[in-house]
């Protein structure tokens, strides 16, 4: 059981860091390629690791 936790811990930390970073970016920046702020907040929070990655690839607009 401890081995499984040790293997999963880096993925949990990665998910948390990605989600927080994407959420901060969504809140601070008003321009998006697709959708609006509310949609991207939902995507980032509820679609685990893939949601923040989708935001950084498809959603982030011009700085």
PQR file of N, CA, C, O and H, with PARSE charges and radii, in Angstrom:
ATOM      1  N   UNK A   1       0.829  -1.194   0.000 -0.4000 1.5000
ATOM      2  CA  UNK A   1       0.000   0.000   0.000 -0.0000 2.0000
ATOM      3  C   UNK A   1       0.872   1.256   0.000  0.5500 1.7000
ATOM      4  O   UNK A   1       0.555   2.220  -0.697 -0.5500 1.4000
ATOM      5  N   UNK A   2       1.942   1.262   0.752 -0.4000 1.5000
ATOM      6  CA  UNK A   2       2.814   2.431   0.797 -0.0000 2.0000
ATOM      7  C   UNK A   2       3.495   2.667  -0.540  0.5500 1.7000
ATOM      8  O   UNK A   2       3.726   3.813  -0.924 -0.5500 1.4000
ATOM      9  H   UNK A   2       2.199   0.479   1.318  0.4000 1.0000
ATOM     10  N   UNK A   3       3.820   1.590  -1.256 -0.4000 1.5000
ATOM     11  CA  UNK A   3       4.434   1.731  -2.575 -0.0000 2.0000
ATOM     12  C   UNK A   3       3.498   2.413  -3.560  0.5500 1.7000
ATOM     13  O   UNK A   3       3.937   3.226  -4.372 -0.5500 1.4000
ATOM     14  H   UNK A   3       3.632   0.659  -0.945  0.4000 1.0000
ATOM     15  N   UNK A   4       2.220   2.089  -3.494 -0.4000 1.5000
ATOM     16  CA  UNK A   4       1.246   2.717  -4.379 -0.0000 2.0000
ATOM     17  C   UNK A   4       1.122   4.203  -4.077  0.5500 1.7000
ATOM     18  O   UNK A   4       1.030   5.019  -4.994 -0.5500 1.4000
ATOM     19  H   UNK A   4       1.864   1.428  -2.834  0.4000 1.0000
ATOM     20  N   UNK A   5       1.118   4.553  -2.817 -0.4000 1.5000
ATOM     21  CA  UNK A   5       1.025   5.955  -2.427 -0.0000 2.0000
ATOM     22  C   UNK A   5       2.245   6.728  -2.890  0.5500 1.7000
ATOM     23  O   UNK A   5       2.125   7.862  -3.353 -0.5500 1.4000
ATOM     24  H   UNK A   5       1.193   3.890  -2.071  0.4000 1.0000
ATOM     25  N   UNK A   6       3.409   6.129  -2.768 -0.4000 1.5000
ATOM     26  CA  UNK A   6       4.641   6.780  -3.212 -0.0000 2.0000
ATOM     27  C   UNK A   6       4.619   6.990  -4.727  0.5500 1.7000
ATOM     28  O   UNK A   6       5.116   8.005  -5.215 -0.5500 1.4000
ATOM     29  H   UNK A   6       3.506   5.207  -2.392  0.4000 1.0000
ATOM     30  N   UNK A   7       4.052   6.046  -5.470 -0.4000 1.5000
ATOM     31  CA  UNK A   7       3.978   6.184  -6.921 -0.0000 2.0000
ATOM     32  C   UNK A   7       2.938   7.218  -7.357  0.5500 1.7000
ATOM     33  O   UNK A   7       3.131   7.904  -8.361 -0.5500 1.4000
ATOM     34  H   UNK A   7       3.649   5.222  -5.073  0.4000 1.0000
ATOM     35  N   UNK A   8       1.846   7.331  -6.617 -0.4000 1.5000
ATOM     36  CA  UNK A   8       0.783   8.260  -6.982 -0.0000 2.0000
ATOM     37  C   UNK A   8       1.031   9.694  -6.518  0.5500 1.7000
ATOM     38  O   UNK A   8       0.492  10.629  -7.111 -0.5500 1.4000
ATOM     39  H   UNK A   8       1.689   6.774  -5.802  0.4000 1.0000
ATOM     40  N   UNK A   9       1.812   9.884  -5.499 -0.4000 1.5000
ATOM     41  CA  UNK A   9       2.031  11.208  -4.931 -0.0000 2.0000
ATOM     42  C   UNK A   9       2.562  12.226  -5.942  0.5500 1.7000
ATOM     43  O   UNK A   9       2.065  13.352  -5.944 -0.5500 1.4000
ATOM     44  H   UNK A   9       2.250   9.125  -5.017  0.4000 1.0000
ATOM     45  N   UNK A  10       3.530  11.912  -6.796 -0.4000 1.5000
ATOM     46  CA  UNK A  10       3.973  12.906  -7.793 -0.0000 2.0000
ATOM     47  C   UNK A  10       2.852  13.322  -8.758  0.5500 1.7000
ATOM     48  O   UNK A  10       2.790  14.484  -9.160 -0.5500 1.4000
ATOM     49  H   UNK A  10       3.933  10.997  -6.795  0.4000 1.0000
ATOM     50  N   UNK A  11       1.974  12.395  -9.130 -0.4000 1.5000
ATOM     51  CA  UNK A  11       0.866  12.734 -10.017 -0.0000 2.0000
ATOM     52  C   UNK A  11      -0.162  13.631  -9.325  0.5500 1.7000
ATOM     53  O   UNK A  11      -0.726  14.531  -9.948 -0.5500 1.4000
ATOM     54  H   UNK A  11       2.024  11.451  -8.804  0.4000 1.0000
ATOM     55  N   UNK A  12      -0.397  13.389  -8.067 -0.4000 1.5000
ATOM     56  CA  UNK A  12      -1.319  14.226  -7.296 -0.0000 2.0000
ATOM     57  C   UNK A  12      -0.752  15.636  -7.167  0.5500 1.7000
ATOM     58  O   UNK A  12      -1.481  16.616  -7.326 -0.5500 1.4000
ATOM     59  H   UNK A  12       0.061  12.658  -7.561  0.4000 1.0000
ATOM     60  N   UNK A  13       0.527  15.742  -6.884 -0.4000 1.5000
ATOM     61  CA  UNK A  13       1.168  17.049  -6.774 -0.0000 2.0000
ATOM     62  C   UNK A  13       1.155  17.767  -8.126  0.5500 1.7000
ATOM     63  O   UNK A  13       0.883  18.966  -8.185 -0.5500 1.4000
ATOM     64  H   UNK A  13       1.119  14.946  -6.755  0.4000 1.0000
ATOM     65  N   UNK A  14       1.446  17.046  -9.206 -0.4000 1.5000
ATOM     66  CA  UNK A  14       1.415  17.630 -10.542 -0.0000 2.0000
ATOM     67  C   UNK A  14       0.024  18.148 -10.877  0.5500 1.7000
ATOM     68  O   UNK A  14      -0.106  19.259 -11.390 -0.5500 1.4000
ATOM     69  H   UNK A  14       1.667  16.072  -9.159  0.4000 1.0000
ATOM     70  N   UNK A  15      -1.007  17.379 -10.604 -0.4000 1.5000
ATOM     71  CA  UNK A  15      -2.390  17.797 -10.850 -0.0000 2.0000
ATOM     72  C   UNK A  15      -2.715  19.066 -10.069  0.5500 1.7000
ATOM     73  O   UNK A  15      -3.302  20.002 -10.612 -0.5500 1.4000
ATOM     74  H   UNK A  15      -0.902  16.476 -10.187  0.4000 1.0000
ATOM     75  N   UNK A  16      -2.336  19.094  -8.806 -0.4000 1.5000
ATOM     76  CA  UNK A  16      -2.625  20.250  -7.951 -0.0000 2.0000
ATOM     77  C   UNK A  16      -1.926  21.502  -8.475  0.5500 1.7000
ATOM     78  O   UNK A  16      -2.544  22.562  -8.565 -0.5500 1.4000
ATOM     79  H   UNK A  16      -1.860  18.334  -8.364  0.4000 1.0000
ATOM     80  N   UNK A  17      -0.659  21.390  -8.817 -0.4000 1.5000
ATOM     81  CA  UNK A  17       0.107  22.536  -9.321 -0.0000 2.0000
ATOM     82  C   UNK A  17      -0.453  23.017 -10.653  0.5500 1.7000
ATOM     83  O   UNK A  17      -0.608  24.222 -10.853 -0.5500 1.4000
ATOM     84  H   UNK A  17      -0.157  20.528  -8.744  0.4000 1.0000
ATOM     85  N   UNK A  18      -0.759  22.104 -11.563 -0.4000 1.5000
ATOM     86  CA  UNK A  18      -1.342  22.478 -12.855 -0.0000 2.0000
ATOM     87  C   UNK A  18      -2.689  23.177 -12.672  0.5500 1.7000
ATOM     88  O   UNK A  18      -2.946  24.204 -13.300 -0.5500 1.4000
ATOM     89  H   UNK A  18      -0.633  21.125 -11.401  0.4000 1.0000
ATOM     90  N   UNK A  19      -3.535  22.633 -11.828 -0.4000 1.5000
ATOM     91  CA  UNK A  19      -4.865  23.211 -11.625 -0.0000 2.0000
ATOM     92  C   UNK A  19      -4.769  24.606 -11.006  0.5500 1.7000
ATOM     93  O   UNK A  19      -5.466  25.519 -11.450 -0.5500 1.4000
ATOM     94  H   UNK A  19      -3.327  21.799 -11.318  0.4000 1.0000
ATOM     95  N   UNK A  20      -3.933  24.786 -10.005 -0.4000 1.5000
ATOM     96  CA  UNK A  20      -3.784  26.096  -9.359 -0.0000 2.0000
ATOM     97  C   UNK A  20      -3.200  27.105 -10.334  0.5500 1.7000
ATOM     98  O   UNK A  20      -3.673  28.240 -10.403 -0.5500 1.4000
ATOM     99  H   UNK A  20      -3.367  24.044  -9.644  0.4000 1.0000
ATOM    100  N   UNK A  21      -2.177  26.711 -11.092 -0.4000 1.5000
ATOM    101  CA  UNK A  21      -1.557  27.618 -12.064 -0.0000 2.0000
ATOM    102  C   UNK A  21      -2.561  28.024 -13.142  0.5500 1.7000
ATOM    103  O   UNK A  21      -2.660  29.203 -13.481 -0.5500 1.4000
ATOM    104  H   UNK A  21      -1.792  25.790 -11.036  0.4000 1.0000
ATOM    105  N   UNK A  22      -3.298  27.068 -13.677 -0.4000 1.5000
ATOM    106  CA  UNK A  22      -4.293  27.373 -14.708 -0.0000 2.0000
ATOM    107  C   UNK A  22      -5.419  28.232 -14.150  0.5500 1.7000
ATOM    108  O   UNK A  22      -5.877  29.156 -14.821 -0.5500 1.4000
ATOM    109  H   UNK A  22      -3.218  26.110 -13.402  0.4000 1.0000
ATOM    110  N   UNK A  23      -5.869  27.944 -12.942 -0.4000 1.5000
ATOM    111  CA  UNK A  23      -6.945  28.717 -12.334 -0.0000 2.0000
ATOM    112  C   UNK A  23      -6.524  30.164 -12.111  0.5500 1.7000
ATOM    113  O   UNK A  23      -7.302  31.080 -12.378 -0.5500 1.4000
ATOM    114  H   UNK A  23      -5.497  27.193 -12.397  0.4000 1.0000
ATOM    115  N   UNK A  24      -5.317  30.382 -11.633 -0.4000 1.5000
ATOM    116  CA  UNK A  24      -4.811  31.743 -11.440 -0.0000 2.0000
ATOM    117  C   UNK A  24      -4.742  32.462 -12.787  0.5500 1.7000
ATOM    118  O   UNK A  24      -5.105  33.634 -12.886 -0.5500 1.4000
ATOM    119  H   UNK A  24      -4.685  29.638 -11.416  0.4000 1.0000
ATOM    120  N   UNK A  25      -4.282  31.767 -13.814 -0.4000 1.5000
ATOM    121  CA  UNK A  25      -4.192  32.385 -15.142 -0.0000 2.0000
ATOM    122  C   UNK A  25      -5.575  32.721 -15.688  0.5500 1.7000
ATOM    123  O   UNK A  25      -5.761  33.792 -16.266 -0.5500 1.4000
ATOM    124  H   UNK A  25      -3.987  30.814 -13.733  0.4000 1.0000
ATOM    125  N   UNK A  26      -6.539  31.834 -15.518 -0.4000 1.5000
ATOM    126  CA  UNK A  26      -7.908  32.092 -15.992 -0.0000 2.0000
ATOM    127  C   UNK A  26      -8.479  33.325 -15.302  0.5500 1.7000
ATOM    128  O   UNK A  26      -9.112  34.159 -15.949 -0.5500 1.4000
ATOM    129  H   UNK A  26      -6.388  30.965 -15.049  0.4000 1.0000
ATOM    130  N   UNK A  27      -8.266  33.447 -14.018 -0.4000 1.5000
ATOM    131  CA  UNK A  27      -8.840  34.556 -13.260 -0.0000 2.0000
ATOM    132  C   UNK A  27      -8.177  35.886 -13.624  0.5500 1.7000
ATOM    133  O   UNK A  27      -8.852  36.914 -13.676 -0.5500 1.4000
ATOM    134  H   UNK A  27      -7.752  32.769 -13.492  0.4000 1.0000
ATOM    135  N   UNK A  28      -6.889  35.880 -13.871 -0.4000 1.5000
ATOM    136  CA  UNK A  28      -6.154  37.125 -14.129 -0.0000 2.0000
ATOM    137  C   UNK A  28      -6.247  37.638 -15.561  0.5500 1.7000
ATOM    138  O   UNK A  28      -6.080  38.837 -15.784 -0.5500 1.4000
ATOM    139  H   UNK A  28      -6.340  35.045 -13.829  0.4000 1.0000
ATOM    140  N   UNK A  29      -6.505  36.783 -16.524 -0.4000 1.5000
ATOM    141  CA  UNK A  29      -6.474  37.192 -17.923 -0.0000 2.0000
ATOM    142  C   UNK A  29      -7.879  37.174 -18.528  0.5500 1.7000
ATOM    143  O   UNK A  29      -8.586  36.174 -18.410 -0.5500 1.4000
ATOM    144  H   UNK A  29      -6.641  35.809 -16.342  0.4000 1.0000
ATOM    145  N   UNK A  30      -8.287  38.262 -19.169 -0.4000 1.5000
ATOM    146  CA  UNK A  30      -9.647  38.336 -19.708 -0.0000 2.0000
ATOM    147  C   UNK A  30      -9.795  37.787 -21.126  0.5500 1.7000
ATOM    148  O   UNK A  30     -10.925  37.628 -21.589 -0.5500 1.4000
ATOM    149  H   UNK A  30      -7.712  39.075 -19.264  0.4000 1.0000
ATOM    150  N   UNK A  31      -8.718  37.493 -21.826 -0.4000 1.5000
ATOM    151  CA  UNK A  31      -8.804  37.071 -23.218 -0.0000 2.0000
ATOM    152  C   UNK A  31      -8.603  35.563 -23.353  0.5500 1.7000
ATOM    153  O   UNK A  31      -7.641  34.999 -22.831 -0.5500 1.4000
ATOM    154  H   UNK A  31      -7.800  37.621 -21.450  0.4000 1.0000
ATOM    155  N   UNK A  32      -9.539  34.923 -24.069 -0.4000 1.5000
ATOM    156  CA  UNK A  32      -9.483  33.482 -24.293 -0.0000 2.0000
ATOM    157  C   UNK A  32      -9.717  33.214 -25.766  0.5500 1.7000
ATOM    158  O   UNK A  32     -10.461  33.945 -26.420 -0.5500 1.4000
ATOM    159  H   UNK A  32     -10.320  35.381 -24.493  0.4000 1.0000
ATOM    160  N   UNK A  33      -9.089  32.172 -26.298 -0.4000 1.5000
ATOM    161  CA  UNK A  33      -9.307  31.799 -27.696 -0.0000 2.0000
ATOM    162  C   UNK A  33     -10.726  31.269 -27.888  0.5500 1.7000
ATOM    163  O   UNK A  33     -11.399  31.629 -28.853 -0.5500 1.4000
ATOM    164  H   UNK A  33      -8.485  31.578 -25.767  0.4000 1.0000
ATOM    165  N   UNK A  34     -11.176  30.426 -26.982 -0.4000 1.5000
ATOM    166  CA  UNK A  34     -12.507  29.829 -27.045 -0.0000 2.0000
ATOM    167  C   UNK A  34     -13.164  29.944 -25.685  0.5500 1.7000
ATOM    168  O   UNK A  34     -12.489  29.845 -24.661 -0.5500 1.4000
ATOM    169  H   UNK A  34     -10.629  30.133 -26.198  0.4000 1.0000
ATOM    170  N   UNK A  35     -14.457  30.151 -25.661 -0.4000 1.5000
ATOM    171  CA  UNK A  35     -15.205  30.157 -24.412 -0.0000 2.0000
ATOM    172  C   UNK A  35     -15.023  31.416 -23.600  0.5500 1.7000
ATOM    173  O   UNK A  35     -14.500  32.422 -24.079 -0.5500 1.4000
ATOM    174  H   UNK A  35     -15.005  30.232 -26.493  0.4000 1.0000
ATOM    175  N   UNK A  36     -15.471  31.338 -22.349 -0.4000 1.5000
ATOM    176  CA  UNK A  36     -15.350  32.468 -21.440 -0.0000 2.0000
ATOM    177  C   UNK A  36     -14.756  32.001 -20.107  0.5500 1.7000
ATOM    178  O   UNK A  36     -14.435  30.825 -19.937 -0.5500 1.4000
ATOM    179  H   UNK A  36     -15.896  30.520 -21.960  0.4000 1.0000
ATOM    180  N   UNK A  37     -14.618  32.922 -19.186 -0.4000 1.5000
ATOM    181  CA  UNK A  37     -13.964  32.637 -17.906 -0.0000 2.0000
ATOM    182  C   UNK A  37     -14.672  31.513 -17.154  0.5500 1.7000
ATOM    183  O   UNK A  37     -14.018  30.597 -16.656 -0.5500 1.4000
ATOM    184  H   UNK A  37     -14.879  33.877 -19.324  0.4000 1.0000
ATOM    185  N   UNK A  38     -15.984  31.571 -17.068 -0.4000 1.5000
ATOM    186  CA  UNK A  38     -16.746  30.571 -16.314 -0.0000 2.0000
ATOM    187  C   UNK A  38     -16.515  29.161 -16.854  0.5500 1.7000
ATOM    188  O   UNK A  38     -16.293  28.224 -16.087 -0.5500 1.4000
ATOM    189  H   UNK A  38     -16.516  32.315 -17.473  0.4000 1.0000
ATOM    190  N   UNK A  39     -16.569  29.018 -18.173 -0.4000 1.5000
ATOM    191  CA  UNK A  39     -16.359  27.703 -18.790 -0.0000 2.0000
ATOM    192  C   UNK A  39     -14.964  27.178 -18.484  0.5500 1.7000
ATOM    193  O   UNK A  39     -14.807  26.004 -18.148 -0.5500 1.4000
ATOM    194  H   UNK A  39     -16.750  29.779 -18.796  0.4000 1.0000
ATOM    195  N   UNK A  40     -13.947  28.033 -18.596 -0.4000 1.5000
ATOM    196  CA  UNK A  40     -12.579  27.572 -18.355 -0.0000 2.0000
ATOM    197  C   UNK A  40     -12.343  27.236 -16.887  0.5500 1.7000
ATOM    198  O   UNK A  40     -11.575  26.324 -16.580 -0.5500 1.4000
ATOM    199  H   UNK A  40     -14.075  28.987 -18.868  0.4000 1.0000
ATOM    200  N   UNK A  41     -12.986  27.951 -15.984 -0.4000 1.5000
ATOM    201  CA  UNK A  41     -12.862  27.592 -14.563 -0.0000 2.0000
ATOM    202  C   UNK A  41     -13.439  26.197 -14.332  0.5500 1.7000
ATOM    203  O   UNK A  41     -12.837  25.386 -13.627 -0.5500 1.4000
ATOM    204  H   UNK A  41     -13.610  28.692 -16.233  0.4000 1.0000
ATOM    205  N   UNK A  42     -14.593  25.915 -14.917 -0.4000 1.5000
ATOM    206  CA  UNK A  42     -15.186  24.576 -14.776 -0.0000 2.0000
ATOM    207  C   UNK A  42     -14.296  23.498 -15.379  0.5500 1.7000
ATOM    208  O   UNK A  42     -14.107  22.442 -14.776 -0.5500 1.4000
ATOM    209  H   UNK A  42     -15.081  26.573 -15.489  0.4000 1.0000
ATOM    210  N   UNK A  43     -13.750  23.754 -16.564 -0.4000 1.5000
ATOM    211  CA  UNK A  43     -12.877  22.778 -17.226 -0.0000 2.0000
ATOM    212  C   UNK A  43     -11.645  22.508 -16.375  0.5500 1.7000
ATOM    213  O   UNK A  43     -11.264  21.354 -16.178 -0.5500 1.4000
ATOM    214  H   UNK A  43     -13.904  24.612 -17.054  0.4000 1.0000
ATOM    215  N   UNK A  44     -11.024  23.562 -15.873 -0.4000 1.5000
ATOM    216  CA  UNK A  44      -9.796  23.410 -15.085 -0.0000 2.0000
ATOM    217  C   UNK A  44     -10.065  22.648 -13.786  0.5500 1.7000
ATOM    218  O   UNK A  44      -9.261  21.806 -13.384 -0.5500 1.4000
ATOM    219  H   UNK A  44     -11.333  24.500 -16.033  0.4000 1.0000
ATOM    220  N   UNK A  45     -11.176  22.936 -13.136 -0.4000 1.5000
ATOM    221  CA  UNK A  45     -11.436  22.317 -11.839 -0.0000 2.0000
ATOM    222  C   UNK A  45     -12.005  20.907 -11.917  0.5500 1.7000
ATOM    223  O   UNK A  45     -11.713  20.082 -11.051 -0.5500 1.4000
ATOM    224  H   UNK A  45     -11.828  23.620 -13.462  0.4000 1.0000
ATOM    225  N   UNK A  46     -12.810  20.612 -12.935 -0.4000 1.5000
ATOM    226  CA  UNK A  46     -13.526  19.343 -12.934 -0.0000 2.0000
ATOM    227  C   UNK A  46     -13.007  18.293 -13.913  0.5500 1.7000
ATOM    228  O   UNK A  46     -13.416  17.135 -13.837 -0.5500 1.4000
ATOM    229  H   UNK A  46     -13.047  21.282 -13.638  0.4000 1.0000
ATOM    230  N   UNK A  47     -12.125  18.668 -14.818 -0.4000 1.5000
ATOM    231  CA  UNK A  47     -11.544  17.675 -15.725 -0.0000 2.0000
ATOM    232  C   UNK A  47     -10.079  17.519 -15.336  0.5500 1.7000
ATOM    233  O   UNK A  47      -9.195  18.051 -16.007 -0.5500 1.4000
ATOM    234  H   UNK A  47     -11.793  19.609 -14.880  0.4000 1.0000
ATOM    235  N   UNK A  48      -9.837  16.832 -14.317 -0.4000 1.5000
ATOM    236  CA  UNK A  48      -8.553  16.623 -13.648 -0.0000 2.0000
ATOM    237  C   UNK A  48      -7.328  17.083 -14.439  0.5500 1.7000
ATOM    238  O   UNK A  48      -7.286  18.253 -14.820 -0.5500 1.4000
ATOM    239  H   UNK A  48     -10.556  16.399 -13.772  0.4000 1.0000
ATOM    240  N   UNK A  49      -6.368  16.273 -14.698 -0.4000 1.5000
ATOM    241  CA  UNK A  49      -5.098  16.694 -15.307 -0.0000 2.0000
ATOM    242  C   UNK A  49      -5.314  17.249 -16.716  0.5500 1.7000
ATOM    243  O   UNK A  49      -4.611  18.177 -17.116 -0.5500 1.4000
ATOM    244  H   UNK A  49      -6.402  15.323 -14.389  0.4000 1.0000
ATOM    245  N   UNK A  50      -6.246  16.717 -17.460 -0.4000 1.5000
ATOM    246  CA  UNK A  50      -6.444  17.128 -18.843 -0.0000 2.0000
ATOM    247  C   UNK A  50      -7.031  18.535 -18.946  0.5500 1.7000
ATOM    248  O   UNK A  50      -6.724  19.250 -19.899 -0.5500 1.4000
ATOM    249  H   UNK A  50      -6.817  15.963 -17.135  0.4000 1.0000
ATOM    250  N   UNK A  51      -7.864  18.950 -17.993 -0.4000 1.5000
ATOM    251  CA  UNK A  51      -8.484  20.275 -18.036 -0.0000 2.0000
ATOM    252  C   UNK A  51      -7.477  21.415 -18.063  0.5500 1.7000
ATOM    253  O   UNK A  51      -7.556  22.262 -18.952 -0.5500 1.4000
ATOM    254  H   UNK A  51      -8.113  18.369 -17.218  0.4000 1.0000
ATOM    255  N   UNK A  52      -6.532  21.474 -17.124 -0.4000 1.5000
ATOM    256  CA  UNK A  52      -5.525  22.532 -17.180 -0.0000 2.0000
ATOM    257  C   UNK A  52      -4.663  22.483 -18.437  0.5500 1.7000
ATOM    258  O   UNK A  52      -4.286  23.523 -18.976 -0.5500 1.4000
ATOM    259  H   UNK A  52      -6.468  20.786 -16.401  0.4000 1.0000
ATOM    260  N   UNK A  53      -4.351  21.280 -18.902 -0.4000 1.5000
ATOM    261  CA  UNK A  53      -3.549  21.154 -20.121 -0.0000 2.0000
ATOM    262  C   UNK A  53      -4.340  21.683 -21.315  0.5500 1.7000
ATOM    263  O   UNK A  53      -3.785  22.389 -22.158 -0.5500 1.4000
ATOM    264  H   UNK A  53      -4.657  20.434 -18.464  0.4000 1.0000
ATOM    265  N   UNK A  54      -5.626  21.353 -21.398 -0.4000 1.5000
ATOM    266  CA  UNK A  54      -6.468  21.897 -22.467 -0.0000 2.0000
ATOM    267  C   UNK A  54      -6.502  23.419 -22.413  0.5500 1.7000
ATOM    268  O   UNK A  54      -6.434  24.083 -23.448 -0.5500 1.4000
ATOM    269  H   UNK A  54      -6.077  20.780 -20.714  0.4000 1.0000
ATOM    270  N   UNK A  55      -6.606  23.968 -21.215 -0.4000 1.5000
ATOM    271  CA  UNK A  55      -6.638  25.426 -21.103 -0.0000 2.0000
ATOM    272  C   UNK A  55      -5.360  26.046 -21.660  0.5500 1.7000
ATOM    273  O   UNK A  55      -5.425  26.994 -22.443 -0.5500 1.4000
ATOM    274  H   UNK A  55      -6.660  23.429 -20.375  0.4000 1.0000
ATOM    275  N   UNK A  56      -4.210  25.528 -21.270 -0.4000 1.5000
ATOM    276  CA  UNK A  56      -2.949  26.120 -21.717 -0.0000 2.0000
ATOM    277  C   UNK A  56      -2.727  25.921 -23.219  0.5500 1.7000
ATOM    278  O   UNK A  56      -2.049  26.735 -23.846 -0.5500 1.4000
ATOM    279  H   UNK A  56      -4.157  24.758 -20.634  0.4000 1.0000
ATOM    280  N   UNK A  57      -3.280  24.864 -23.805 -0.4000 1.5000
ATOM    281  CA  UNK A  57      -3.111  24.630 -25.240 -0.0000 2.0000
ATOM    282  C   UNK A  57      -4.168  25.385 -26.053  0.5500 1.7000
ATOM    283  O   UNK A  57      -3.828  26.058 -27.026 -0.5500 1.4000
ATOM    284  H   UNK A  57      -3.830  24.203 -23.295  0.4000 1.0000
ATOM    285  N   UNK A  58      -5.438  25.281 -25.669 -0.4000 1.5000
ATOM    286  CA  UNK A  58      -6.526  25.788 -26.500 -0.0000 2.0000
ATOM    287  C   UNK A  58      -7.163  27.078 -25.995  0.5500 1.7000
ATOM    288  O   UNK A  58      -7.663  27.860 -26.803 -0.5500 1.4000
ATOM    289  H   UNK A  58      -5.715  24.734 -24.879  0.4000 1.0000
ATOM    290  N   UNK A  59      -7.164  27.324 -24.704 -0.4000 1.5000
ATOM    291  CA  UNK A  59      -7.940  28.419 -24.166 -0.0000 2.0000
ATOM    292  C   UNK A  59      -7.212  29.720 -23.954  0.5500 1.7000
ATOM    293  O   UNK A  59      -7.804  30.793 -24.067 -0.5500 1.4000
ATOM    294  H   UNK A  59      -6.757  26.688 -24.047  0.4000 1.0000
ATOM    295  N   UNK A  60      -5.947  29.636 -23.651 -0.4000 1.5000
ATOM    296  CA  UNK A  60      -5.200  30.841 -23.300 -0.0000 2.0000
ATOM    297  C   UNK A  60      -5.116  31.751 -24.522  0.5500 1.7000
ATOM    298  O   UNK A  60      -4.655  31.342 -25.588 -0.5500 1.4000
ATOM    299  H   UNK A  60      -5.466  28.764 -23.560  0.4000 1.0000
ATOM    300  N   UNK A  61      -5.569  32.990 -24.346 -0.4000 1.5000
ATOM    301  CA  UNK A  61      -5.566  33.954 -25.437 -0.0000 2.0000
ATOM    302  C   UNK A  61      -4.277  34.762 -25.450  0.5500 1.7000
ATOM    303  O   UNK A  61      -3.298  34.436 -24.777 -0.5500 1.4000
ATOM    304  H   UNK A  61      -5.943  33.321 -23.480  0.4000 1.0000
ATOM    305  N   UNK A  62      -4.316  35.824 -26.238 -0.4000 1.5000
ATOM    306  CA  UNK A  62      -3.154  36.700 -26.345 -0.0000 2.0000
ATOM    307  C   UNK A  62      -2.915  37.402 -25.017  0.5500 1.7000
ATOM    308  O   UNK A  62      -3.854  37.804 -24.330 -0.5500 1.4000
ATOM    309  H   UNK A  62      -5.111  36.088 -26.784  0.4000 1.0000
ATOM    310  N   UNK A  63      -1.666  37.539 -24.677 -0.4000 1.5000
ATOM    311  CA  UNK A  63      -1.294  38.206 -23.422 -0.0000 2.0000
ATOM    312  C   UNK A  63      -1.393  39.704 -23.573  0.5500 1.7000
ATOM    313  O   UNK A  63      -1.119  40.440 -22.625 -0.5500 1.4000
ATOM    314  H   UNK A  63      -0.904  37.212 -25.235  0.4000 1.0000
TER
END
